[in-house]
Amino acid sequence: MGFIPPAPVPAPVFVNDEARWAAVLRRDRAADGAFVFAVRTTGVYCRPSCASRHPRRENASFHADGAAAERAGFRPCRRCKPTEMSLAERQTALVVAACRKIETAEEMPSLDELAEAAGLSRFHFHRMFKSVAGVTPKAYADA
C-alpha cells in the first residue's frame, strides 16, 4: 500500500531574465526552486513567490539557487525563508509520515492521533491530507 507523493509538476523553464522577472511579479509558486532573485539595495535574496514588496527591476538579479546568491553576498529573506522547505514540501512530508503511521499500526489510528502527531488541528490535518494524497486518511487506511 505505500503512499507515493504526487509527482511535482515540472517547473516552467525560465530561460531569460524577462521570464524570471514576470514570475516574480506574479509571485509564481511554480517558479520556486527554479531560481531565486536578489535585491541589491537590501542585500536579500527571495523565492519568486515571496510576498514582500517588489524591488525596482534595475535592483533585481537572478541566481540559480540560494547558494549562488549567498556566494554573491546576499542573505536569505526572513519573510519567505528560501533556505527552508516550502509549504508544499512540509505538507507532503507530514502526509508521508501519517501514511507510514497508518501502514505500521495494528489498528487504524484515530484522526485526532494523526493530527496530534502532525502538530495540527484535526480539521486542518484532514483537509491537508486530502489535498496532498487525494483521499482521506480513512480511505487511505481502507485501501
SEMI-873205 format. One line per 10 residues: number of its first residue (from 0); for each residue x, y, z of N, C-alpha, C, CB. Coordinates in steps of 0.001 Angstrom, whole numbers, padded with zeros to 6 digits. Glycine has a CB too. Example, Ala and Ser with C-alpha at 12.3 -4.5 7.8 and 13.67 -1.06 7.14 Angstrom:
BEGIN
0 = 013190,-005690,007800,012300,-004500,007800,013200,-003300,007800,011308,-004473,009046  012850,-002250,007080,013670,-001060,007140,012900,000030,007870,014084,-000598,005725
END
This chain:
BEGIN
0 = 000845,-001163,000000,000000,000000,000000,000888,001221,000000,-000960,000000,001204  001796,001680,000134,002613,002866,000294,002149,004097,-000455,003961,002561,-000118  002188,005171,000211,001828,006452,-000400,002991,006952,-001231,001438,007498,000674  002700,007247,-002452,003706,007840,-003330,003283,009278,-003550,003846,007053,-004698  004080,010239,-003077,003691,011633,-003249,003485,011939,-004721,004748,012574,-002649  002529,012833,-005012,002300,013176,-006408,003567,013728,-007036,001160,014188,-006536  003770,013360,-008276,004953,013858,-008985,004842,015362,-009114,005100,013192,-010388  005922,016068,-008825,005844,017512,-008953,005609,017898,-010405,007119,018173,-008420  004797,018908,-010554,004553,019428,-011892,005853,020062,-012359,003357,020460,-011915  006325,019716,-013552,007590,020298,-013996,007508,021820,-014013,007964,019773,-015389
10 = 008511,022424,-013429,008537,023885,-013377,008718,024432,-014783,009668,024392,-012442  008013,025505,-015081,008221,026117,-016384,009685,026527,-016518,007285,027338,-016580  010164,026518,-017705,011552,026885,-017944,011643,028408,-017995,012091,026241,-019265  012494,028938,-017169,012702,030386,-017125,014034,030654,-017812,012687,030947,-015638  013974,030784,-019127,015187,030833,-019936,015880,032185,-019936,014864,030456,-021332  015152,033234,-019576,015792,034551,-019588,015300,035381,-018409,015510,035287,-020920  015958,036500,-018201,015617,037345,-017058,014217,037935,-017167,016627,038462,-016923  013725,038166,-018382,012372,038708,-018534,011335,037707,-018028,012094,039066,-020010  011532,036421,-018344,010618,035384,-017869,010711,035247,-016350,010928,034034,-018550  011908,035348,-015813,012086,035269,-014357,011424,036463,-013676,013589,035211,-013993
20 = 011617,037650,-014226,011025,038851,-013644,009501,038764,-013679,011509,040109,-014391  008941,038249,-014770,007486,038085,-014863,006994,037126,-013777,007082,037562,-016270  007749,036062,-013507,007381,035116,-012446,007420,035794,-011079,008323,033894,-012459  008404,036652,-010863,008499,037390,-009595,007296,038316,-009449,009825,038205,-009522  006937,039021,-010499,005797,039941,-010438,004487,039195,-010180,005692,040743,-011740  004371,037965,-010685,003172,037143,-010466,003207,036416,-009124,003022,036127,-011592  004383,036450,-008463,004603,035661,-007244,004269,034196,-007526,003739,036207,-006058  004825,033701,-008594,004535,032384,-009143,005176,031278,-008307,005020,032297,-010587  004353,030505,-007593,004871,029405,-006769,005515,028319,-007623,003749,028801,-005924  005105,028207,-008875,005708,027211,-009764,007176,027527,-010033,004937,027140,-011088
30 = 007572,028767,-009842,008965,029162,-010082,009851,028899,-008868,009033,030639,-010456  009249,028659,-007709,010050,028363,-006517,010887,027121,-006781,009144,028162,-005262  012157,027207,-006484,013060,026096,-006725,013766,026186,-008066,012311,024809,-006642  013195,026942,-009003,013835,027098,-010313,014936,028151,-010252,012794,027480,-011381  014738,029161,-009401,015720,030234,-009240,015345,031044,-008006,015784,031148,-010514  016229,031911,-007580,015935,032916,-006556,016286,034270,-007145,016730,032647,-005219  015688,035307,-006577,016079,036643,-007020,016642,037403,-005835,014879,037405,-007647  017591,038272,-006119,018255,039049,-005074,018036,040528,-005346,019774,038719,-005005  018045,041303,-004269,017836,042747,-004374,019107,043440,-003905,016593,043213,-003534  019715,044162,-004799,020995,044820,-004494,020883,045827,-003350,021524,045522,-005733
40 = 019789,046577,-003291,019672,047644,-002289,019489,047118,-000877,018519,048544,-002634  018921,045924,-000724,018703,045371,000615,019690,044268,000964,017298,044839,000730  020327,043674,-000047,021259,042583,000200,020574,041278,000532,022183,042947,001306  019311,041130,000113,018498,039968,000457,018142,039192,-000810,017215,040401,001210  018043,037853,-000689,017505,037068,-001801,016234,036357,-001349,018555,036041,-002318  015317,036151,-002300,013984,035617,-002008,013578,034543,-003004,012954,036736,-002012  012520,033812,-002631,011847,032924,-003574,011054,033814,-004542,010903,031882,-002826  010766,033340,-005738,009939,034135,-006653,008546,034430,-006095,009807,033416,-007977  008044,033581,-005215,006698,033766,-004670,006662,034628,-003410,006091,032428,-004369  007771,035213,-003016,007830,035991,-001773,006793,037109,-001781,009237,036579,-001571
50 = 006128,037280,-000643,005082,038289,-000526,005621,039686,-000234,004119,037892,000551  006909,039819,-000076,007486,041143,000178,007275,042062,-001020,008988,041027,000499  007396,043340,-000763,007237,044338,-001821,008233,044073,-002950,007429,045766,-001257  007779,044257,-004175,008672,044034,-005314,009733,045124,-005390,007872,043983,-006624  010950,044721,-005733,012000,045731,-005908,011864,046388,-007278,013409,045098,-005749  012612,047446,-007477,012701,048003,-008819,013462,046994,-009667,013406,049416,-008823  013099,046910,-010928,013715,045915,-011814,015228,046081,-011886,013119,046016,-013215  015702,047320,-011900,017147,047535,-012037,017932,047097,-010800,017424,048999,-012316  017247,046870,-009677,017925,046426,-008452,017866,044911,-008255,017312,047114,-007249  017174,044208,-009148,017000,042761,-009004,018001,042003,-009868,015567,042353,-009376
60 = 018497,040906,-009309,019339,039987,-010082,018844,038576,-009801,020871,040144,-009715  019171,037658,-010684,018668,036296,-010577,019821,035319,-010404,017834,035927,-011811  019571,034296,-009571,020586,033290,-009279,019944,031912,-009364,021226,033522,-007876  020746,030925,-009707,020235,029560,-009872,019671,029001,-008568,021341,028643,-010390  020310,029322,-007450,019854,028818,-006155,020365,029724,-005043,020328,027361,-005930  019965,029398,-003817,020370,030203,-002675,021867,030230,-002453,019704,029702,-001449  022527,029112,-002714,023981,029059,-002522,024681,030047,-003446,024510,027633,-002771  024219,030141,-004677,024818,031092,-005621,024566,032528,-005168,024253,030875,-007045  023380,032791,-004646,023070,034134,-004157,023936,034471,-002943,021571,034248,-003796  024149,033501,-002065,024987,033744,-000889,026441,033968,-001279,024886,032574,000086
70 = 026913,033238,-002287,028279,033471,-002772,028420,034879,-003351,028660,032421,-003836  027322,035417,-003868,027345,036775,-004423,027178,037831,-003331,026242,036935,-005474  027044,037395,-002068,026991,038336,-000956,025611,038659,-000426,027628,039574,-001357  024586,037902,-000804,023228,038162,-000335,022883,037226,000816,022213,038000,-001484  021952,037658,001665,021481,036829,002774,020033,036415,002500,021597,037593,004138  019560,035316,003118,018187,034871,002867,017147,035816,003465,017986,033477,003427  016027,035915,002802,014892,036725,003253,014315,036114,004528,013797,036826,002144  013937,036953,005464,013345,036459,006707,011855,036196,006552,013580,037453,007836  011282,036692,005464,009848,036507,005263,009542,035189,004550,009277,037674,004465  010179,034959,003396,009883,033735,002628,010801,032575,002988,009993,034016,001141
80 = 011880,032833,003708,012810,031809,004189,013202,030821,003084,012192,031053,005361  013923,031301,002077,014253,030438,000940,015196,029281,001266,014859,031261,-000133  015799,029268,002442,016689,028163,002812,015922,027011,003464,017780,028661,003760  014649,027225,003775,013834,026190,004411,012932,025517,003385,012990,026789,005552  012301,024413,003799,011372,023717,002905,010167,024604,002625,010921,022366,003518  009623,024477,001435,008425,025229,001086,007220,024607,001791,008212,025254,-000456  006105,025305,001782,004883,024808,002402,004474,023471,001787,003747,025835,002253  004518,023356,000480,004131,022107,-000189,005038,020954,000240,004182,022277,-001722  006332,021216,000368,007264,020168,000803,006984,019749,002244,008718,020653,000670  006688,020728,003123,006378,020405,004521,005093,019584,004609,006244,021697,005361
90 = 004070,019985,003839,002806,019253,003875,002979,017829,003364,001748,019980,003048  003726,017661,002289,003968,016320,001752,004697,015458,002777,004781,016396,000444  005672,016028,003471,006407,015277,004492,005477,014840,005627,007564,016126,005052  004552,015711,006047,003603,015351,007104,002675,014230,006652,002780,016576,007523  002210,014303,005414,001308,013272,004895,002044,011939,004756,000717,013703,003534  003271,011961,004278,004058,010726,004160,004250,010101,005540,005437,011009,003496  004554,010923,006545,004722,010403,007909,003416,009801,008424,005202,011522,008861  002291,010447,008144,000996,009917,008575,000691,008601,007864,-000126,010940,008305  001020,008513,006591,000800,007269,005842,001629,006134,006429,001147,007462,004352  002862,006419,006792,003713,005389,007406,003114,004934,008733,005154,005923,007621
100 = 002585,005897,009497,001980,005558,010790,000747,004674,010579,001595,006846,011570  -000061,005000,009573,-001249,004197,009270,-000834,002790,008849,-002096,004866,008158  000185,002692,007999,000623,001395,007471,001223,000490,008542,001634,001606,006370  001912,001070,009517,002595,000254,010522,001751,-000017,011763,003870,000925,010932  000624,000665,011906,-000212,000495,013097,-001011,-000806,013008,-001167,001700,013266  -001198,-001434,014170,-002022,-002647,014237,-003465,-002313,013868,-001957,-003282,015656  -003973,-001234,014448,-005316,-000774,014090,-005223,000691,013675,-006324,-000960,015283  -006158,001098,012887,-006142,002443,012308,-006078,003504,013410,-007389,002665,011425  -005057,004369,013392,-005013,005463,014365,-006179,006421,014119,-003657,006222,014284  -006656,007025,015177,-007763,007971,015014,-007263,009235,014325,-008402,008317,016384
110 = -008190,009979,013783,-007845,011239,013131,-007180,012178,014133,-009101,011902,012518  -007665,012162,015374,-007065,013008,016410,-005608,012620,016668,-007873,012908,017712  -005303,011326,016694,-003923,010873,016913,-003014,011290,015760,-003883,009347,017084  -003505,011130,014539,-002711,011522,013371,-002469,013029,013355,-003414,011087,012073  -003520,013781,013661,-003398,015242,013664,-002443,015706,014756,-004774,015896,013857  -002527,015086,015925,-001635,015463,017023,-000179,015167,016671,-002028,014721,018311  000061,014026,016034,001424,013675,015625,001964,014681,014611,001458,012255,015032  001074,015232,013787,001484,016221,012783,001552,017630,013366,000518,016201,011601  000999,017809,014568,001013,019135,015189,-000029,020072,014609,002372,019754,015042  -001138,019502,014130,-002196,020302,013513,-003533,019978,014161,-002260,020052,011990
120 = -004527,020834,013941,-005874,020505,014389,-006407,019385,013504,-006814,021758,014345  -007381,018656,014009,-007907,017528,013226,-008520,018000,011918,-008950,016753,014036  -009158,019160,011930,-009799,019666,010714,-008758,020090,009675,-010721,020850,011051  -007742,020788,010131,-006685,021219,009206,-005938,020001,008667,-005696,022192,009911  -005632,019048,009535,-004918,017854,009094,-005724,017096,008046,-004611,016941,010287  -007011,016907,008300,-007864,016174,007358,-007886,016859,005996,-009296,016052,007910  -008055,018172,005999,-008094,018947,004751,-006753,018851,004015,-008439,020431,005042  -005647,018979,004769,-004318,018922,004160,-004037,017520,003609,-003237,019320,005188  -004358,016480,004375,-004122,015103,003934,-004858,014850,002623,-004576,014087,005019  -006118,015250,002568,-006917,015012,001366,-006383,015798,000173,-008377,015382,001620
130 = -005920,017024,000402,-005410,017820,-000723,-004093,017262,-001257,-005220,019279,-000297  -003265,016685,-000389,-001973,016150,-000828,-002121,014733,-001378,-000968,016159,000334  -002833,013863,-000649,-002920,012449,-001029,-004059,012159,-001999,-003088,011599,000204  -005052,013031,-002029,-006185,012800,-002920,-007286,011964,-002301,-005717,012140,-004164  -007045,011432,-001105,-008040,010647,-000370,-007966,011041,001097,-007805,009107,-000550  -008988,010675,001840,-008979,010946,003276,-008098,009911,003977,-010426,010925,003857  -007697,010174,005220,-006906,009176,005955,-007635,007830,006077,-006569,009706,007350  -008940,007870,006313,-009721,006625,006432,-009722,005864,005114,-011174,006928,006866  -009934,006575,004009,-009929,005915,002698,-008545,005339,002398,-010350,006908,001585  -007508,006034,002820,-006144,005525,002621,-005946,004233,003411,-005092,006584,003049
140 = -006420,004223,004661,-006261,003029,005502,-007067,001857,004953,-006690,003328,006946  -008222,002136,004384,-009079,001074,003852,-008566,000514,002527,-010491,001594,003669  -007734,001262,001847,-007260,000834,000514,-006262,-000299,000606,-006627,002004,-000230
END
